[in-house]
């Protein structure tokens, strides 16, 4: 992965099955606010909201442009922080549910707001943590 691109699960049209999702190389998300955090993803979960978005069930009340990046729940390691982030440091294990504008946790990295994350407890795995939100 170069620092300018990353791999993420997407759909380029409305589809019926997760087997129709694609792994695509996309421009890497960047910190755009000093309260944002970049996370290297270790685990993510696929939830009903993801397949409903991919099927177009959300499009009537909330239209979105394609490609749709999939995933809201994540667990991973902090790799970058904005200048105003106070709760985390680079290298810490975190988990959380990202806001819809940051969707795309089923990928290599995700950028999200500091408020969307919590420290991952040491006694659970990243896979377990990603299933909590």
N, C-alpha and C positions, 0 to 999 in steps of 0.2 A: 504494500500500500504506500503510495507516495503521500506527501503531506497535503496535496491538492485534491486528491480523490479518495473515495472509500467505497466499500461494498455494502449494499443495503437491500433489504427485501422490498420490492415495489410491485405495483400492478399498473399497467399502462392503459387499461380499459377495465370496465366492470367484468368480473369473472365470478364463477360459481364455486370453485374449489381451491383450497390452498395449494394444490398441485399446479395451479395456473399462475401462482406468484412467481416472480423472477428475482434472481440475485443480479443486481445491476451496479455498475461502477458509476458513481455520481460525484459531483463536486462536493468536497468535504465541508461539513458545517463549520462555521467559524464563530468565535465569541463575538457578539455584537453589542453586548452590554457588560458593564463592570460587575454585574451580579450573576453572570452566567458561569457555568462549570462545564468542562469537556470531560467525558467519561469514556474510557476504553471498555467496551462491552464484553463481559464474561458470560452473561446469560440474559435472556429476554423471554417474555412469555407472549403467546398468541392468545388473544381473548376474543369474546364475541364482538366487541366493537371493531376489531380488525377485519373480521370476515364480513361484518355488516357494511363497513366502509367499502371493502373490495367488491361487494355485490351491488353497491349503489343504493343501499337502503338509507343511508344518511344524506345522500345527494339532494333530496327534495328540500329538507329544511336547511341544510348546510352544504351548498355546492363547493367542491374543491377541484382544483386543477390537477391533471395527471402530469407526471406519475404520482400515485399515492404512495408515500413511504409508510410502511407498516410497523406497528409496535408502539406501545406506550409504557410498558413495564420493563424495568432494567435493573441489573446489578453489575457492578464493575469497579474499575479503579480510576480515581481522579487523575487526569493527565495535564489539565490546564485549569487555571482559575482566573476570573476577572479581578480587577484591582480592588473592588469593594466586597469581595467574598470573605466572610469572617468565620464560617462554620466548618470549612474544609481546607485541607492542604493537599498538594500533589502527593500521590501515592496511597491515599486513604481509600479503603473499600467502602462503597456506598450502594444504596439501592433506592428505588422510588418509582413514581408514576409521573411521566412528563406531561405537560400541557399539550393540547392538540397542535399548537404551532411548532412544537418540537418533535412531532411524531417521527418515528424511524428508529426505534430502539432495536429492531431486528436487523442489526448492521454492526459494523466494526466499531464505530464511535457514535456518540450522541452528544449534542450540546443542549443544556437545559438550564432553567433558573435554579439558583441555589436553594430556593424554598421548596423545590420539588423533590429534594433528596434528603436522605437520612444516612447516618453511619450504619454500615452492615454489621450486625452482631457477629462476633467471632465464632459463635457456636452453631451457625448455619452456613450452608454452602451458598455459592452465588446462584445456583439453580433454585434453591429454596427461597432465597431472598427475592429473586425476580418474580416468584409466584405470589408473594405477599400482597403487593399493592392491588 
